[in-house]
Amino acid sequence: MVDPKKILVIDDEVAIRRFLKASLDPREYELIEAQTGEEGIRLTAMANPAVVLLDLGLPDMDGVEVARNLRQWTEVPIIVLSARGQEADKIAALDAGADDYLTKPFGVGELMARIRVAMRHAKDDTGPDPCIEVFGVKIDLPNRQVLRDGLEVHLTPNEYNLLALLTRHAGKVVTHQHLLKDVWGPAYAQENHYLRVYMGQLRHKLETNPAQPRLLITESGIGYRLRTE
C-alpha cells in the first residue's frame, strides 16, 4: 500500500539529499534515500513511496533506464531532478515514463508544488475522466465542454483534442512528440510548428493575457503543461 508521507529520492549527490531532507522533514514527510539506480528500484518496491524524485546522472545506470524499469511495474509518480542542460535528456526521461522534471538548482516552493500535483494526479488516475476548473476556465471532458467565465468556448476538433490530452495529463509535462503523435498522428511527430499555431489559438480563446499564459505553460524545447494551481 502506498504511504502518502513517504518520498523516495534516487540521487548520489549528498548536498541534494540533505537539501531535500531539510525541506521535507518540517512538512512531516519521510524521505527515503537511494544513491544508485539499482538501490532506488529496490526501495521503490519495498517502501511503496507516494513520489519518486529521480536524478538522471547516477553512478550505476542512467536515470532514464530507472524510469523505464519502474514503469514496467508501477505507476508511482516520478519527478526528474536534472542538472543536465540538454533538452534531449529531459525528453528521453519523460518519454520513458517520468511525469515531471525540475532543473537543478530549484526552490522549495516549486518542489512542493510539483509534489502536490504529482500526488493529486496519482489519486485521480483511478477515477473518472477529469473535470478541471482553474483560472476561470472549466474543462469538462466527460461532456466535451469548455467554459471560460461561465460561457462556452467553441474549439475546433484539433484544438479540443490538444486541450483534452493536456487535461488528461494535467500538471505533467507532455512532450512535443507525444502531443503531435496523439493529436495528428505519427507522420506529424516532428511538425512542432503545428503546436505553436494551435497553442496560440487556444491561449487566445482561454487565457486572460495570451502573451503571459497562466493555464497553458510552455516547457521550453520540451513540450507543454496544463497548470492546475
C-alpha positions as CSV (number, residue, x, y, z in Angstrom):
1,M,0.0,0.0,0.0
2,V,1.3,3.5,-0.9
3,D,2.3,5.6,2.0
4,P,1.3,9.3,1.3
5,K,4.0,10.6,3.6
6,K,7.0,8.7,2.1
7,I,9.0,10.2,-0.7
8,L,12.0,8.4,-2.3
9,V,14.9,10.3,-3.7
10,I,17.3,8.5,-6.0
11,D,20.4,10.8,-6.2
12,D,24.1,10.2,-5.5
13,E,24.6,13.9,-4.6
14,V,24.9,14.3,-0.8
15,A,24.1,18.0,-0.9
16,I,20.8,17.5,-2.8
17,R,19.7,14.7,-0.4
18,R,20.5,17.0,2.6
19,F,18.5,19.8,1.0
20,L,15.5,17.6,0.3
21,K,15.6,16.2,3.8
22,A,15.7,19.7,5.3
23,S,12.8,20.8,3.0
24,L,10.6,17.7,3.6
25,D,11.1,17.0,7.3
26,P,9.3,20.1,8.6
27,R,6.3,19.2,6.4
28,E,6.2,15.7,8.0
29,Y,7.3,13.8,5.0
30,E,9.6,10.8,5.5
31,L,12.5,10.9,3.0
32,I,13.9,7.6,1.9
33,E,17.3,7.9,0.2
34,A,19.0,5.8,-2.5
35,Q,22.3,6.6,-4.1
36,T,22.1,4.3,-7.1
37,G,19.5,3.3,-9.6
38,E,19.6,-0.3,-8.5
39,E,19.0,0.6,-4.9
40,G,16.3,3.1,-5.9
41,I,14.4,0.4,-7.8
42,R,14.6,-2.0,-4.9
43,L,13.5,0.6,-2.3
44,T,10.5,1.6,-4.6
45,A,9.3,-1.9,-4.3
46,M,9.9,-2.2,-0.6
47,A,8.8,1.2,0.7
48,N,5.8,2.0,-1.7
49,P,6.6,5.7,-1.7
50,A,4.0,8.3,-2.9
51,V,6.5,10.0,-5.2
52,V,10.0,9.2,-6.6
53,L,12.5,12.1,-7.1
54,L,14.9,10.8,-9.7
55,D,18.3,12.2,-10.7
56,L,19.4,11.4,-14.3
57,G,23.1,11.1,-13.6
58,L,23.5,8.1,-11.4
59,P,26.7,6.1,-10.8
60,D,25.4,2.7,-12.0
61,M,22.8,3.5,-14.6
62,D,21.2,6.4,-16.4
63,G,18.1,7.8,-14.7
64,V,16.2,7.2,-18.0
65,E,16.8,3.4,-17.5
66,V,15.5,3.7,-14.0
67,A,12.3,5.4,-15.1
68,R,11.8,2.8,-17.8
69,N,12.3,0.0,-15.4
70,L,9.9,1.4,-12.8
71,R,7.2,2.0,-15.5
72,Q,7.2,-1.8,-16.2
73,W,5.6,-2.5,-12.9
74,T,4.5,0.7,-11.0
75,E,2.6,3.9,-11.7
76,V,4.3,5.8,-8.9
77,P,4.7,9.5,-9.9
78,I,8.3,10.2,-11.0
79,I,9.7,13.7,-10.8
80,V,13.1,14.0,-12.5
81,L,15.8,16.1,-10.8
82,S,18.1,17.2,-13.7
83,A,21.3,19.2,-13.7
84,R,21.8,18.4,-17.4
85,G,21.3,21.2,-19.8
86,Q,20.4,19.1,-22.8
87,E,16.7,19.1,-23.6
88,A,17.1,15.7,-25.2
89,D,17.9,14.1,-21.8
90,K,14.7,15.5,-20.2
91,I,12.6,14.5,-23.2
92,A,14.0,11.0,-23.0
93,A,13.2,10.7,-19.3
94,L,9.6,12.0,-19.9
95,D,9.1,9.6,-22.8
96,A,10.4,6.8,-20.6
97,G,7.7,7.4,-18.1
98,A,8.7,10.3,-15.9
99,D,5.8,12.6,-15.0
100,D,7.6,15.9,-14.5
101,Y,11.1,17.4,-14.1
102,L,12.9,20.1,-12.1
103,T,16.1,21.6,-13.2
104,K,18.8,21.9,-10.5
105,P,19.0,24.2,-8.6
106,F,15.4,24.6,-7.7
107,G,13.4,26.2,-4.9
108,V,11.5,24.6,-2.0
109,G,8.2,26.2,-3.1
110,E,8.4,24.8,-6.6
111,L,9.4,21.4,-5.4
112,M,6.5,21.2,-3.0
113,A,4.0,22.4,-5.7
114,R,5.3,19.7,-8.1
115,I,5.0,17.0,-5.4
116,R,1.4,18.1,-4.6
117,V,0.4,17.9,-8.2
118,A,2.0,14.5,-8.7
119,M,0.2,13.1,-5.6
120,R,-3.1,14.6,-6.7
121,H,-2.7,13.2,-10.2
122,A,-1.9,9.8,-8.8
123,K,-5.2,9.8,-6.9
124,D,-7.1,10.9,-9.9
125,D,-5.7,8.2,-12.2
126,T,-8.2,5.6,-10.9
127,G,-11.2,7.9,-11.1
128,P,-13.4,9.1,-13.9
129,D,-12.4,11.4,-16.7
130,P,-11.3,14.7,-15.1
131,C,-13.3,17.9,-14.9
132,I,-10.8,20.7,-14.2
133,E,-11.6,24.3,-13.2
134,V,-8.7,26.8,-12.9
135,F,-8.1,30.4,-13.7
136,G,-11.8,30.9,-14.7
137,V,-11.6,28.0,-17.3
138,K,-13.6,24.8,-16.8
139,I,-12.7,21.8,-18.9
140,D,-15.3,19.1,-18.6
141,L,-14.0,16.0,-20.6
142,P,-17.0,13.7,-19.9
143,N,-19.3,16.3,-21.5
144,R,-16.7,17.5,-24.1
145,Q,-17.4,21.1,-22.9
146,V,-15.0,24.0,-22.3
147,L,-16.2,27.1,-20.4
148,R,-14.5,30.4,-19.8
149,D,-16.0,32.6,-17.1
150,G,-19.2,30.6,-17.4
151,L,-19.5,31.0,-21.2
152,E,-19.0,28.1,-23.6
153,V,-15.9,28.3,-25.8
154,H,-16.0,26.9,-29.3
155,L,-12.9,24.9,-30.2
156,T,-12.0,23.2,-33.4
157,P,-11.6,19.4,-33.2
158,N,-7.8,19.6,-33.1
159,E,-7.9,22.4,-30.5
160,Y,-10.2,20.3,-28.4
161,N,-8.1,17.2,-28.8
162,L,-4.9,19.0,-27.9
163,L,-6.5,20.6,-24.8
164,A,-8.1,17.2,-23.8
165,L,-4.7,15.5,-24.0
166,L,-3.1,18.1,-21.8
167,T,-6.1,17.8,-19.4
168,R,-5.7,14.1,-19.1
169,H,-2.1,14.7,-18.1
170,A,-2.9,17.8,-16.0
171,G,0.2,19.0,-14.1
172,K,2.5,16.9,-16.1
173,V,4.8,17.9,-18.9
174,V,3.7,16.4,-22.2
175,T,6.4,16.3,-24.9
176,H,6.0,17.8,-28.4
177,Q,6.3,14.4,-29.9
178,H,3.6,12.9,-27.7
179,L,1.2,15.7,-28.4
180,L,1.8,15.6,-32.2
181,K,1.5,11.8,-32.4
182,D,-1.6,11.7,-30.4
183,V,-3.5,14.6,-32.0
184,W,-2.2,14.5,-35.6
185,G,-0.7,11.0,-36.0
186,P,2.8,9.5,-36.2
187,A,3.6,11.1,-39.5
188,Y,3.5,14.6,-37.8
189,A,5.8,13.8,-34.9
190,Q,8.4,16.4,-36.0
191,E,6.0,19.2,-37.0
192,N,6.4,21.4,-34.0
193,H,5.1,24.4,-35.8
194,Y,1.6,22.8,-35.6
195,L,1.8,23.0,-31.9
196,R,2.9,26.7,-31.9
197,V,0.0,27.6,-34.0
198,Y,-2.7,25.7,-32.2
199,M,-1.4,26.6,-28.7
200,G,-1.5,30.2,-29.8
201,Q,-5.1,29.7,-30.8
202,L,-6.0,28.0,-27.5
203,R,-4.4,30.7,-25.5
204,H,-6.3,33.5,-27.3
205,K,-9.5,31.6,-26.5
206,L,-8.8,30.6,-22.9
207,E,-6.2,32.9,-21.4
208,T,-6.9,36.4,-19.9
209,N,-3.5,37.5,-21.2
210,P,-2.3,35.2,-24.1
211,A,1.1,36.8,-24.0
212,Q,1.6,35.7,-20.4
213,P,-0.3,32.4,-20.1
214,R,-1.2,31.0,-16.7
215,L,-3.0,27.9,-17.8
216,L,-1.2,26.6,-20.8
217,I,2.5,26.6,-19.9
218,T,5.4,26.2,-22.3
219,E,8.3,24.0,-21.2
220,S,10.9,25.4,-23.5
221,G,12.2,23.0,-26.1
222,I,10.3,20.0,-24.4
223,G,6.6,20.4,-24.6
224,Y,3.6,21.9,-22.7
225,R,1.9,21.6,-19.3
226,L,-1.6,22.4,-18.2
227,R,-1.2,24.1,-14.9
228,T,-3.6,23.1,-12.1
229,E,-2.6,25.5,-9.4
